[in-house]
Amino acid sequence: MAFSNTINTAITAHPYWLAGGLILAAVLIRFLIKCLVDFLRPRQPGSRRERYYAYLHSDTWKRLRREALERDGRRCRLCNANTNLHVHHRYYPEVLGTETIDALTTLCQRCHEEIAHYRKRLKQNRGADRNQTS
C-alpha cells in the first residue's frame, strides 16, 4: 500500500513522467508494427546489389545497353570519347528491367567515375547539412 502511494505521489508531483511513459509506449508500438510489416512483406531473393548484378547479365539489359550506345553514336555524351564506354543509369526504376532508354546515357569510364564521385560528395554534403540544422 505504501509503495502505490509513493508512485501516485510521484506521478501527481511530476506529470511529465506519465506523459513520457505514454510517448515511449506509442513509439514502441509504432516500432513493433513497422517490424511486423517489414517481416511480412514479400522479399525477392538476394540483396538489391545481387539482383542488380544479375540484371546486368540479362538479355533485357544487353538490349537496352546496345540501344543506348547506338542512340549516342557510341560516344561519351560529356566529352565525346569513343573508348571505354559505359551505359549509365541516370535514375533507377523501382523494378529493374522496367527502365526505358531515356533513363540511360553513354559515358566514358573517366566521366562515369567523375559523376559517381560527384554524386557521392553531394550525398555526403546533404547529410552534413542535415546534421548542422538539427
Order of alpha helices (4+ residues) and beta strands (2+ residues): alpha-alpha-alpha-alpha-beta-beta-alpha
